[in-house]
Amino acid sequence: MGATHYSLPLPPKPNRTSIVSPKIEPQKIRAVIPVYKDWEGLKVTLDSLQALNPRPGAITVANDNADNRIPEWLKTYPVEIINYNGNRGPAYARNRGSEHSNTEFDWIYFTDCGCEHVSNLITYFMNAQKSSSDSIVAICGTVAGKGRGKINRYMTEMGILNPPFEKDLGHQGEKIPQAIITANALVYAPAFHQLNGFSTAFGEAGGEDLDFGIRLRNLGSLLYAPRAIVYHEFDEDLQDFKNRFERYGRANRLLEQIHKLPSLRPEPFMSVPPEFNDLAELQIEALHSGYDEAQLANMVKFPARALKRAALKILRV
């Protein structure tokens, strides 16, 4: 991470496809949102989804808090609420919110608390699919900072929460995602269930979407719909910024071991424009700190037998 358009050191995408996906119909989309403490951010996201034209057919909230209490206002929204015991992390929460494997919903839309969506988001996803093949397993949109603070502008300028892209562009120069970003991604439900969803080896927010997207890439095509934009509000707080990239650094170490990638410990870079160089330096410092911590902790407590199971799943695809 750390450049407007970045790539993961992945092998060439397999030519085989094992899935044929149907035309996107808004009423057959289920939106899934995990929530951990950020009830105010959840309300922002729910209001935004309600304002979409067209809207998704259903919305599921996965309550990833330590108890099942929810605010009274949430009971007035037309959403399904999934409760379970304990704080299990975003990967587990999204899996629970998506566990309807045999329903009328063909697609799962993943987004996060504190996100505002362009009103015709789903139309942009539909248009992207129309111009591609029928082997689409996911469509990624753009994620930008919401607000004019320095950190929000930096996250936008550097494309931090946009997907990684293949180095070789597709026809007409379009960007081809290598993975997804769960703040803004539409995923074909049967493909999601075939892969057993997100790996709960990623116990915190970071890397679980890249891992899942890499596995999706083996089933079919990933598309990018640049005008399908989500505005995500980032805290204008340097400690929060540092914590975020330490998580990403730990995730990078885990990601490289699961997928047997070259080192994902990032190289220093200069930001554009130069006013963000201090944040770029802090980003690299935090990524290195998290990566080195995970390396010393032997893959963030990821058991060897679980690593073997994950590798076997990937090989079977």
C-alpha positions as CSV (number, residue, x, y, z in Angstrom):
1,M,0.0,0.0,0.0
2,G,1.0,3.6,-0.4
3,A,0.6,4.6,-4.0
4,T,-2.4,5.9,-5.9
5,H,-2.4,2.7,-7.9
6,Y,-0.5,-0.2,-6.3
7,S,-0.1,-3.9,-7.2
8,L,0.5,-7.0,-5.2
9,P,3.3,-9.4,-6.5
10,L,0.8,-12.1,-7.6
11,P,1.4,-14.6,-10.4
12,P,-0.6,-14.1,-13.6
13,K,-4.3,-14.5,-13.3
14,P,-5.5,-18.0,-14.1
15,N,-7.3,-18.2,-17.5
16,R,-9.8,-20.8,-16.2
17,T,-13.2,-19.7,-14.8
18,S,-15.5,-21.9,-12.9
19,I,-18.5,-19.6,-12.4
20,V,-21.0,-17.9,-14.7
21,S,-22.8,-15.0,-12.9
22,P,-26.2,-13.6,-13.7
23,K,-27.1,-10.0,-14.6
24,I,-27.1,-7.7,-11.6
25,E,-30.6,-6.9,-10.4
26,P,-30.9,-4.4,-7.5
27,Q,-33.6,-6.4,-5.7
28,K,-31.3,-9.4,-5.6
29,I,-28.5,-7.6,-3.8
30,R,-28.1,-8.0,0.0
31,A,-25.9,-5.3,1.6
32,V,-23.9,-6.4,4.6
33,I,-22.4,-4.1,7.2
34,P,-20.4,-5.2,10.3
35,V,-20.6,-2.8,13.3
36,Y,-18.2,-2.6,16.3
37,K,-19.1,0.3,18.6
38,D,-19.6,2.8,15.8
39,W,-23.4,3.1,16.0
40,E,-23.3,6.7,14.7
41,G,-21.2,5.6,11.7
42,L,-23.7,2.8,11.1
43,K,-26.6,5.3,11.0
44,V,-24.6,7.3,8.3
45,T,-24.2,4.2,6.2
46,L,-27.9,3.1,6.6
47,D,-29.2,6.5,5.7
48,S,-26.9,6.5,2.6
49,L,-28.1,3.0,1.5
50,Q,-31.7,4.0,2.0
51,A,-31.1,7.0,-0.4
52,L,-29.7,4.9,-3.2
53,N,-31.6,4.8,-6.5
54,P,-31.9,1.9,-7.1
55,R,-31.6,0.4,-3.6
56,P,-30.4,-3.1,-2.6
57,G,-33.1,-5.6,-1.9
58,A,-32.1,-6.2,1.7
59,I,-29.7,-4.9,4.3
60,T,-28.1,-7.0,7.1
61,V,-26.2,-5.6,10.1
62,A,-23.8,-7.9,11.8
63,N,-23.5,-6.8,15.4
64,D,-19.9,-7.5,16.3
65,N,-20.1,-6.0,19.8
66,A,-19.5,-7.8,23.1
67,D,-23.2,-7.8,23.9
68,N,-26.5,-7.9,21.9
69,R,-27.8,-4.5,22.9
70,I,-28.6,-2.2,20.0
71,P,-29.7,1.5,20.0
72,E,-33.4,2.1,19.9
73,W,-33.2,4.0,16.6
74,L,-31.9,0.9,14.8
75,K,-35.2,-0.9,15.4
76,T,-36.9,1.6,13.2
77,Y,-34.8,0.7,10.1
78,P,-35.9,-2.0,7.7
79,V,-32.8,-4.2,8.3
80,E,-32.0,-7.6,9.5
81,I,-29.8,-7.7,12.6
82,I,-27.4,-10.6,13.3
83,N,-26.4,-11.0,16.9
84,Y,-23.9,-13.5,18.3
85,N,-21.7,-13.7,21.4
86,G,-18.5,-11.7,21.6
87,N,-16.5,-9.4,19.4
88,R,-15.1,-11.7,16.7
89,G,-13.7,-9.3,14.2
90,P,-14.9,-8.0,10.8
91,A,-14.1,-11.2,8.8
92,Y,-16.4,-13.3,11.1
93,A,-19.0,-10.5,11.2
94,R,-19.2,-10.3,7.4
95,N,-19.4,-14.1,7.1
96,R,-22.3,-14.2,9.6
97,G,-24.1,-11.4,7.7
98,S,-23.7,-13.3,4.4
99,E,-24.6,-16.8,5.5
100,H,-27.9,-16.9,3.6
101,S,-26.5,-19.3,0.9
102,N,-29.8,-20.4,-0.6
103,T,-32.0,-17.3,-0.9
104,E,-33.3,-14.9,-3.6
105,F,-30.1,-12.8,-3.3
106,D,-27.5,-13.3,-6.0
107,W,-25.1,-10.6,-4.9
108,I,-23.6,-9.4,-1.6
109,Y,-22.6,-5.8,-1.3
110,F,-20.0,-5.1,1.4
111,T,-19.6,-1.7,2.9
112,D,-18.6,-0.2,6.3
113,C,-19.8,2.1,9.0
114,G,-19.3,5.8,8.3
115,C,-19.7,5.5,4.5
116,E,-21.7,7.6,2.2
117,H,-22.4,6.3,-1.3
118,V,-23.1,8.1,-4.6
119,S,-26.8,7.8,-5.2
120,N,-26.5,5.8,-8.4
121,L,-23.9,3.4,-7.0
122,I,-25.7,0.2,-8.1
123,T,-26.2,1.6,-11.6
124,Y,-22.5,2.0,-12.0
125,F,-22.0,-1.6,-11.0
126,M,-24.6,-2.7,-13.5
127,N,-23.0,-0.7,-16.3
128,A,-19.6,-2.1,-15.5
129,Q,-21.0,-5.7,-15.8
130,K,-22.7,-4.9,-19.1
131,S,-19.4,-4.1,-20.7
132,S,-17.7,-7.3,-19.5
133,S,-18.0,-11.1,-19.6
134,D,-20.4,-13.3,-17.7
135,S,-17.7,-14.7,-15.4
136,I,-17.7,-11.7,-13.1
137,V,-17.3,-12.6,-9.5
138,A,-16.8,-9.2,-8.0
139,I,-17.0,-5.5,-8.8
140,C,-15.0,-2.9,-6.8
141,G,-15.7,0.7,-6.5
142,T,-13.7,3.7,-5.4
143,V,-13.2,4.7,-1.8
144,A,-12.3,8.3,-1.0
145,G,-11.9,10.3,2.2
146,K,-15.0,12.2,3.4
147,G,-14.0,15.7,4.5
148,R,-11.3,18.2,3.9
149,G,-9.0,17.4,6.7
150,K,-5.4,16.5,5.9
151,I,-5.8,12.8,6.7
152,N,-9.0,12.4,4.6
153,R,-7.3,14.2,1.7
154,Y,-4.2,12.0,2.0
155,M,-6.3,8.8,2.0
156,T,-8.0,10.0,-1.2
157,E,-4.8,11.3,-3.0
158,M,-2.9,8.1,-2.3
159,G,-5.8,5.7,-3.1
160,I,-5.2,3.9,0.2
161,L,-8.6,2.1,0.2
162,N,-8.8,1.4,-3.4
163,P,-8.1,-2.2,-4.6
164,P,-4.7,-3.3,-5.9
165,F,-4.5,-3.5,-9.7
166,E,-2.8,-5.8,-12.1
167,K,0.3,-4.2,-13.6
168,D,-0.9,-5.1,-17.1
169,L,-3.9,-3.1,-18.0
170,G,-6.9,-4.6,-19.8
171,H,-8.4,-3.7,-23.1
172,Q,-8.8,0.1,-23.6
173,G,-6.4,0.5,-20.6
174,E,-9.0,-0.2,-17.9
175,K,-7.6,-1.1,-14.4
176,I,-8.1,-4.8,-13.4
177,P,-8.4,-5.4,-9.6
178,Q,-6.3,-8.1,-8.0
179,A,-8.5,-8.1,-4.9
180,I,-11.4,-6.3,-3.3
181,I,-11.8,-3.6,-0.6
182,T,-14.8,-4.3,1.7
183,A,-15.7,-0.7,2.1
184,N,-17.1,-0.8,-1.4
185,A,-17.4,-4.2,-3.2
186,L,-20.2,-6.2,-4.8
187,V,-19.5,-10.0,-4.7
188,Y,-21.4,-12.8,-6.5
189,A,-22.9,-14.8,-3.6
190,P,-22.3,-18.4,-4.9
191,A,-18.6,-17.5,-5.4
192,F,-18.5,-16.1,-1.8
193,H,-20.0,-19.3,-0.4
194,Q,-17.8,-21.6,-2.6
195,L,-14.8,-20.0,-0.9
196,N,-16.3,-20.1,2.6
197,G,-16.2,-16.4,2.8
198,F,-13.5,-14.4,4.6
199,S,-10.7,-16.1,6.5
200,T,-11.1,-15.5,10.2
201,A,-7.3,-16.0,10.5
202,F,-7.4,-12.2,10.0
203,G,-8.7,-11.3,13.4
204,E,-8.7,-7.5,12.9
205,A,-9.6,-5.0,10.2
206,G,-6.9,-5.4,7.6
207,G,-6.0,-8.0,5.0
208,E,-9.1,-10.1,5.1
209,D,-10.5,-8.5,2.0
210,L,-7.2,-8.7,0.1
211,D,-7.0,-12.4,1.0
212,F,-10.6,-13.1,-0.1
213,G,-10.2,-11.1,-3.3
214,I,-7.0,-13.0,-4.3
215,R,-9.0,-16.2,-3.9
216,L,-11.9,-14.8,-5.8
217,R,-9.5,-14.0,-8.6
218,N,-9.1,-17.8,-9.2
219,L,-12.8,-18.3,-9.8
220,G,-13.5,-15.5,-12.4
221,S,-13.1,-11.9,-13.3
222,L,-12.9,-8.8,-11.0
223,L,-14.0,-5.5,-12.4
224,Y,-13.4,-1.9,-11.3
225,A,-16.2,0.7,-11.5
226,P,-14.4,4.0,-10.7
227,R,-17.5,6.1,-10.6
228,A,-19.1,3.9,-8.0
229,I,-17.7,6.0,-5.2
230,V,-18.0,5.6,-1.4
231,Y,-16.9,8.5,0.8
232,H,-15.4,7.1,4.0
233,E,-14.8,9.4,7.0
234,F,-11.3,8.9,8.6
235,D,-10.5,10.2,12.0
236,E,-8.3,13.3,11.8
237,D,-6.1,11.8,14.5
238,L,-2.5,10.7,14.0
239,Q,-2.7,7.9,16.6
240,D,-5.7,6.4,14.7
241,F,-3.8,6.8,11.5
242,K,-0.7,5.0,12.9
243,N,-2.9,2.2,14.4
244,R,-4.5,1.7,11.0
245,F,-1.3,1.2,9.2
246,E,0.2,-1.0,11.9
247,R,-2.8,-3.3,11.4
248,Y,-2.2,-3.2,7.6
249,G,1.5,-4.1,8.3
250,R,0.5,-7.1,10.3
251,A,-1.9,-8.1,7.6
252,N,0.7,-7.8,4.9
253,R,2.9,-10.3,6.8
254,L,0.1,-12.8,7.1
255,L,-1.0,-12.3,3.5
256,E,2.5,-13.0,2.1
257,Q,2.8,-16.2,4.1
258,I,-0.7,-17.6,3.2
259,H,-0.2,-16.9,-0.5
260,K,3.6,-17.5,-0.6
261,L,4.3,-14.0,-1.9
262,P,7.5,-12.0,-2.0
263,S,8.0,-9.7,1.0
264,L,5.2,-7.2,1.4
265,R,7.3,-5.0,3.7
266,P,7.0,-1.7,1.8
267,E,9.7,0.5,0.5
268,P,9.7,4.2,1.4
269,F,8.0,6.5,-1.1
270,M,7.4,10.2,-1.6
271,S,3.9,11.4,-1.6
272,V,2.3,13.7,-4.2
273,P,1.8,16.5,-3.4
274,P,4.7,17.1,-1.0
275,E,2.5,18.5,1.7
276,F,1.7,14.9,2.6
277,N,5.3,13.7,3.1
278,D,5.0,13.7,6.9
279,L,2.0,11.3,6.6
280,A,3.7,9.2,4.1
281,E,6.7,8.8,6.4
282,L,4.3,7.9,9.3
283,Q,2.5,5.4,7.1
284,I,5.8,3.6,6.2
285,E,6.9,3.6,9.8
286,A,3.7,2.2,11.0
287,L,3.5,-0.5,8.2
288,H,7.1,-1.6,9.1
289,S,6.2,-1.7,12.8
290,G,3.2,-3.9,12.3
291,Y,4.9,-6.1,9.7
292,D,7.9,-6.6,12.0
293,E,5.7,-7.3,15.0
294,A,3.8,-10.0,13.1
295,Q,7.1,-11.5,11.9
296,L,8.3,-11.8,15.5
297,A,5.0,-13.1,16.7
298,N,5.1,-15.9,14.1
299,M,2.3,-14.8,11.7
300,V,0.0,-13.1,14.2
301,K,-0.9,-16.3,16.1
302,F,-1.9,-18.1,12.8
303,P,-1.5,-21.9,13.6
304,A,0.5,-24.0,11.2
305,R,-2.4,-26.5,10.8
306,A,-4.7,-23.6,9.8
307,L,-2.1,-22.3,7.3
308,K,-2.0,-25.8,5.8
309,R,-5.9,-25.8,5.5
310,A,-5.9,-22.4,3.9
311,A,-3.2,-23.4,1.4
312,L,-5.2,-26.5,0.5
313,K,-8.3,-24.5,-0.1
314,I,-6.5,-22.2,-2.5
315,L,-5.0,-25.1,-4.4
316,R,-8.4,-26.8,-4.8
317,V,-9.8,-23.7,-6.6
